[in-house]
């Protein structure tokens, strides 16, 4: 049953959801969510608001509400808060993604956070309750938050999705990485090794996954706040995938901030409640995800590629050696 995404806001809800092309996995670090208000002087305030979003937000909010907005960053959409609500504004050609994200939040059990989806000036706006949290950081991770994170990630794969992860798509992904990393012999050797072991991950039934659990999308509750301990945001990329890949993305995008040893320890604690075959596939997906990161830096931010290569390739190689079930000890 589809959950309603209409909320108590002025405006017409988007009538239908049209799934657009896949979105990139990487984004820019958002400004941490906080309680700072916006600038009262509209001239300076509008300078901080993306011009594309101005028309939509001014058409949706009263003047005093618009003046309180604080930008939170965003990649495929611009995100703002007035302290109580969060407004995610999708540009015209991607307006349908506002309703799509609301529906996927409802599927993840977060429908109570959705206040509404409206279309203003042709732009889609997703409005949610503000979560009193900040992006993942090593200092904020406690046993309690790790337990909450485990509960969250375990709840998602219980939801079935159509189809299986095909061998063709995995090989195509590896071939794409080989093309962009052609000048790095060790990376090419890893690609070849993963190609030989692709059957380990091929044919797995798809389950509901977030698919973008980097630190900016993983919010940990502020001290003293009430409610959920952790919250994943940015559900527009969520959908059917292998739960092992979701855990791999969590490690490479968030847990690695703890340092490699502690990141592995946290990953193993999270993974111990999963079936053995999911843990075994981490030996495939964690190195694959590092290769994806290197591919992204090479193609999107080549000036940062050397540093990323220095950091990520050794982690990929050692994880494959230590955790691949046929190479060493399975995770």
Protein Blocks (a to p, Z undefined) as FASTA:
>chain_A
ZZdfbdcdeddddfbdcddddddfbdcddddddfbdcdfblklmmmmpcfklmmmmmmmp
cfklmmmpccebjjkbccddehjaccddddfklmmmmmmmmmmmmmnopmmmpnbdcdee
hiacddddddddddddfklpcfklmmmmmmmmmmmmmpccedjddfklmmmmmmmmmmmm
mmmmklmmmmmmmmmmmmmmgopacdddeklacfklmccddehiacjfbdcehjllgccd
dfklmmmmmmmmmmmmnojklmmmmmmmmmmmpcfklmmmmmmmmmmmmmmmmmmmmmmm
mmlmmmmmmmmmmmmmmmmmmmmmklmccZZ
